[in-house]
Amino acid sequence: MSCYVSHAMNIRLFARPLLLLGLLPALGWAQSATGDFQPASSNLSGAEYPKISADARVSVRLKAPDATKVQVQGGDGLQKDPLDLVKDAEGNWNGTIPSAGPGFHYYWFIVDGVRVNDPGSDAYLGYGRPTSGIEIPTPNEDFHLLKAVPHGSVREHWYQSNITSKWRRAFVYTPPGYDENPKKRYPILYLLHGAGENERGWSLQGHMSAILDNLIAEKKATPMIVVMDNGYALVPNEAPANTPGDMVKRAATLEQVYLKEIIPTMETAYRTLPGRENRAMAGLSMGGLQTMLIGMKHVDLFSHYGFFSGAIFGDMLADPKTAFNGAFADAKAFNNKVKVLWFGAGSEEKRFVEMAADACKKLGDLGIKSTYYESPGTYHEWHTWRRCLHEFAPLLFK
């Protein structure tokens, strides 16, 4: 059985509210029809640069009068290879990125070989360090923007982990009306971030709360609680994961943190509905890998799964019938238990498209039902994952 392919798309005990500062830059941006460059909505207050044109070119500037060479670089979808900048008489280095894809992008300057952030933009944790970010407007797409609808809250929740001997932090989204309806209980989604990022990513870079608020207001998604915990978990003296193989090994510690600490903590602190049918797990890139490694071993706990550009590599599914303690061995039983098995990737991140398609086909050959979605024109980047969440969330808890 082949997987269903969807291309449809309309284009934290301390708990306190988290201001949705990461969403605000996406609002109030306008350009003239003539293509004039305008300051990016994501700029820090008063910063003139970077600027964006109506056709998505990005003009950058860095004042470094003593530098001998300055370049700008970003991830796929912005400026993959370093772009040389030109120095003017005032000591400013200027240049224009010729074409930027929609949504959020990381970027940085390289000054005489040293990577530095843009003082005109806010920084987000990406590539394992604070990194500048820019929002490129998304014509005809507003599903991820703040709208005049009821809003949920994102809370910062700290808890002590006995497994890692550290305090850990999660960001927890509670849907609109959660505080006003103290007797109502909700299903729960555990949403994981990618490598080099942390538990802030889905709220800030991903705009997940705006996405969920809008879907709930449109009655397209079931109101749910979303837990965004840190995807790194090490026991004392355990070395960090630096390779794909290490990620697989380290997932065993994260698995224990989820089973013994995250799930019990969150489902005690928040009003959740009981049972596996009210519990989902999804993640992007490394988080997709962790969803596979943890979630597929515990279909007794979860009934909905999402893999957004999931790093499902190597021989993980070489023999899908015996993988994950035989989770897929009985297709009929699996299909009866797992309501959603969802794969998504950006059309331009070819390796991840191939991995998703391969997993989907292997499982389909066993009779396992799944859905595959491809985000048109996007790379291994946040707009791919924003779109994935927008397509995945309406399928949950129906």
C-alpha positions in Angstrom: 0.0 0.0 0.0 1.5 3.3 -1.0 1.2 6.3 1.3 -1.3 9.1 0.7 0.4 12.1 -0.7 -0.8 15.6 0.3 0.1 18.8 -1.5 -2.7 20.9 -0.1 -1.8 24.2 1.4 -3.2 27.7 1.3 -0.5 29.3 -0.8 7.3 25.7 31.6 7.5 23.8 38.9 7.7 27.4 37.4 5.1 28.5 35.0 4.6 31.9 33.6 3.3 33.4 30.4 5.9 33.8 27.7 5.6 36.9 25.6 5.4 36.0 22.0 8.2 38.3 21.0 9.3 35.9 18.3 6.0 36.3 16.4 5.9 40.1 16.4 8.5 40.7 13.7 6.2 38.9 11.2 3.7 41.7 11.5 3.4 45.2 10.1 5.8 44.8 7.2 5.0 46.6 4.0 6.8 47.4 0.7 6.1 49.7 -2.1 5.0 48.3 -5.4 8.1 49.8 -7.0 10.5 47.3 -5.4 12.1 49.8 -3.1 14.0 48.2 -0.2 12.4 48.4 3.2 13.8 47.5 6.7 13.0 43.9 7.6 10.2 43.5 10.1 12.6 41.3 12.2 15.1 44.1 12.6 15.9 45.4 16.1 14.2 48.7 16.9 15.8 51.5 14.9 17.9 49.3 12.7 17.9 50.3 9.1 19.5 47.1 7.8 18.9 44.5 6.6 16.4 45.6 4.0 14.1 43.6 1.8 12.8 44.4 -1.6 9.4 43.4 -3.0 11.0 40.6 -5.1 12.7 39.2 -1.9 16.2 40.5 -2.5 18.0 41.2 0.8 20.3 44.2 1.2 22.8 43.9 4.1 25.3 46.3 5.6 28.0 46.0 8.3 30.2 48.8 9.6 33.7 47.4 9.9 36.1 50.1 8.7 39.3 48.1 9.7 38.2 44.8 8.1 39.9 43.6 4.9 37.2 41.1 3.8 33.6 40.7 4.8 31.1 38.2 3.6 27.5 37.3 4.4 26.2 33.7 4.6 23.0 31.9 5.6 21.4 28.5 5.4 19.6 26.9 2.4 16.9 29.1 1.0 18.8 32.3 1.8 22.5 32.4 0.9 24.2 29.0 1.2 27.6 30.0 0.0 29.4 33.1 1.3 28.7 36.3 -0.6 31.5 38.9 -0.8 30.5 42.4 0.3 31.9 45.7 -1.0 33.3 48.4 1.3 32.2 52.0 0.8 34.0 55.3 1.8 32.3 55.3 5.2 33.7 51.9 6.2 30.4 50.1 5.6 30.4 46.7 3.8 27.4 46.3 1.6 25.8 43.6 -0.6 22.6 42.2 -1.8 21.5 38.6 -1.5 19.8 38.0 -4.8 16.8 35.9 -3.9 15.5 34.8 -0.5 12.9 32.1 0.1 9.9 32.8 2.3 9.8 32.7 6.1 12.6 32.7 8.7 16.3 32.3 7.9 19.5 32.2 10.0 22.4 34.3 8.6 25.7 35.8 9.7 28.7 37.8 8.6 32.2 36.5 8.2 34.7 39.3 9.0 38.3 38.4 8.2 37.4 34.8 8.7 35.5 35.3 12.0 31.8 34.6 12.1 29.8 37.4 13.7 26.1 38.3 14.1 24.3 41.2 12.5 23.9 44.0 15.2 20.7 45.0 13.3 18.8 41.7 13.9 17.8 39.6 16.9 19.7 36.3 17.5 18.1 32.9 17.9 19.7 29.6 18.9 20.7 27.9 15.6 23.6 25.9 14.5 24.5 25.4 18.1 25.0 29.1 18.9 23.1 32.4 19.0 22.7 33.3 15.3 21.0 36.3 13.6 17.6 35.7 12.0 15.5 37.4 9.4 11.9 37.1 8.4 11.2 37.2 4.7 7.6 38.0 3.8 5.4 35.2 2.6 3.0 36.4 -0.1 -0.4 34.8 0.0 0.5 32.9 3.2 -0.5 34.1 6.7 -1.3 30.9 8.5 1.8 31.5 10.8 1.1 35.2 11.6 -0.7 36.6 14.6 -4.3 37.4 13.8 -7.3 38.9 15.7 -8.4 35.5 17.1 -8.4 34.1 20.7 -4.8 33.4 21.7 -3.3 30.6 23.8 -0.4 31.0 26.2 3.2 29.7 26.0 4.5 28.9 29.5 8.1 28.4 30.7 8.2 25.2 32.8 11.3 24.2 34.8 11.6 20.8 36.5 14.4 18.8 38.1 15.7 15.8 36.1 17.1 13.0 38.3 18.3 11.2 35.2 20.5 14.0 33.9 21.1 15.6 37.3 20.1 18.9 35.9 17.2 21.4 35.8 15.4 21.1 32.5 13.1 23.5 30.7 10.1 23.0 28.5 7.9 25.5 26.8 4.2 24.5 27.1 1.5 25.9 24.9 -2.0 25.9 26.4 -4.9 26.6 24.0 -7.3 29.6 24.1 -9.7 29.2 27.0 -7.4 26.9 29.1 -7.4 29.2 32.1 -11.0 30.2 31.8 -12.3 26.6 31.7 -10.6 24.9 34.7 -12.6 21.6 34.4 -11.8 21.0 30.7 -9.1 18.6 29.7 -7.1 18.4 26.5 -5.1 16.0 24.3 -1.3 16.6 24.2 1.3 16.9 21.5 5.0 16.4 22.3 6.8 18.6 19.7 10.6 18.2 19.3 13.1 20.7 17.8 16.1 20.0 15.5 19.9 19.7 16.0 21.7 22.9 17.0 18.5 24.4 18.4 16.6 24.1 21.7 13.2 24.2 23.3 12.6 27.8 22.3 12.7 27.1 18.6 9.2 26.1 17.9 7.8 29.1 19.8 10.2 31.7 18.4 11.4 30.6 15.0 8.5 28.3 14.4 5.6 30.5 15.3 3.7 27.4 16.5 1.4 29.2 18.9 0.1 31.5 16.1 -0.3 28.5 13.8 -2.3 26.6 16.4 -4.3 29.6 17.5 -5.4 30.3 13.9 -6.2 26.6 13.2 -8.3 26.4 16.4 -10.1 29.6 15.6 -11.0 28.3 12.1 -12.2 25.0 13.8 -9.6 23.1 11.7 -7.7 21.8 14.7 -8.7 20.3 18.0 -7.6 22.5 21.0 -4.5 20.8 22.5 -1.6 21.2 24.8 1.8 21.3 23.2 5.0 20.4 25.1 8.3 21.6 23.6 11.1 20.2 25.7 14.9 20.2 25.1 15.9 17.4 22.7 19.3 17.0 24.4 19.6 14.8 27.4 22.9 13.4 28.8 23.6 11.5 31.9 26.6 12.8 33.9 29.9 12.3 32.1 28.1 11.2 28.9 29.7 12.8 25.7 27.5 14.9 23.5 26.2 13.7 20.2 28.3 14.9 17.3 27.5 12.4 14.6 24.3 10.8 13.4 25.4 7.5 15.1 25.8 9.4 18.3 22.3 10.9 18.0 20.9 7.4 17.8 22.8 6.3 20.9 22.0 9.5 22.9 18.3 9.0 22.1 18.2 6.2 24.7 18.8 8.7 27.5 16.2 11.1 26.1 13.8 8.1 25.9 14.1 7.6 29.6 13.7 11.3 30.3 10.4 11.2 28.3 9.1 8.1 29.9 10.0 8.8 33.5 10.1 12.6 33.7 8.7 14.7 30.9 5.4 12.8 30.3 4.6 12.3 34.0 5.6 15.9 34.9 3.6 17.5 32.1 0.5 15.3 32.4 0.4 16.1 36.2 1.0 19.8 35.9 -1.5 20.3 33.0 -5.1 19.2 32.5 -4.6 16.4 29.9 -7.0 13.7 28.7 -5.8 10.2 29.6 -4.8 7.4 27.3 -2.6 6.9 24.2 -5.4 8.1 21.9 -4.9 11.6 23.4 -1.2 11.7 23.0 0.9 12.6 19.9 4.6 13.0 19.2 6.3 14.9 16.3 9.6 16.6 15.5 11.7 18.2 12.9 15.0 16.8 11.6 16.8 15.4 14.7 13.4 15.7 16.4 11.9 13.5 13.7 14.7 11.0 14.3 13.9 11.0 18.0 10.2 10.6 17.3 11.0 7.5 15.4 13.5 6.1 17.9 11.3 6.8 20.9 7.8 6.9 19.7 7.8 3.8 17.5 9.0 1.7 20.5 6.0 2.9 22.5 2.9 2.7 20.4 1.3 1.8 23.8 1.8 5.5 24.6 1.2 7.4 21.4 -1.4 7.2 18.6 -0.3 10.1 16.3 3.2 10.6 14.9 4.7 13.3 12.7 8.1 13.4 11.0 9.0 16.8 9.7 12.2 16.4 7.5 12.8 13.4 9.8 16.4 12.2 9.8 15.5 8.6 9.2 18.8 7.4 8.0 21.0 4.3 7.8 19.6 0.9 8.3 16.9 2.0 10.8 14.2 0.6 8.5 16.3 -1.9 6.6 13.9 -4.6 7.7 10.8 -2.6 8.7 9.0 -5.8 9.8 11.5 -6.4 12.7 12.4 -2.7 13.4 11.4 -1.2 16.7 10.6 -4.5 18.5 8.4 -5.5 15.6 6.1 -2.4 15.9 5.2 -2.7 12.2 5.0 -6.6 12.0 1.2 -6.7 12.1 0.0 -4.0 9.7 -3.7 -4.4 10.6 -3.0 -4.1 14.4 -0.7 -1.1 13.8 -3.2 0.7 11.6 -5.9 0.1 14.2 -3.7 1.6 17.0 -1.9 4.4 15.2 -4.3 7.0 13.8 -1.8 9.3 12.1 1.6 8.4 10.7 2.7 11.5 8.8 5.9 12.4 6.9 6.7 15.8 5.5 9.7 17.5 3.8 10.6 20.6 1.7 10.8 19.9 -2.0 14.3 21.3 -2.2 15.9 19.3 0.7 16.4 16.4 -1.6 18.0 14.0 0.9 15.1 14.4 3.4 12.6 13.9 0.6 14.3 10.7 -0.3 14.4 9.5 3.3 10.7 10.3 3.8 9.7 8.6 0.5 11.8 5.5 1.3 10.3 5.1 4.8 6.8 5.7 3.4 7.3 3.1 0.7 8.9 0.4 2.9 6.0 0.8 5.4 3.5 0.9 2.7 4.7 -2.3 1.3 3.8 -3.9 4.6 0.4 -2.4 4.5 1.1 0.4 7.0 -1.0 3.5 6.2 0.8 6.8 6.2 0.7 10.3 4.7 3.4 12.2 2.9 3.4 16.0 2.3 5.9 18.0 0.4 6.3 21.8 1.0 6.8 23.4 -2.4 10.0 25.4 -2.9 11.4 25.2 0.6 14.6 23.7 2.0 15.8 22.3 5.4 14.4 25.4 7.1 11.7 26.8 9.3 9.1 27.6 6.7 9.1 23.9 5.7 8.4 23.0 9.3 5.8 25.7 9.8 4.0 24.4 6.8 4.4 20.8 8.2 2.8 21.7 11.5 0.0 23.6 9.7 -0.8 20.4 7.7 -0.2 17.9 10.5 -2.1 19.5 13.4 -5.6 19.4 11.8 -5.3 15.6 11.6 -4.8 15.1 15.3 -7.2 13.8 17.9 -10.2 13.5 15.5 
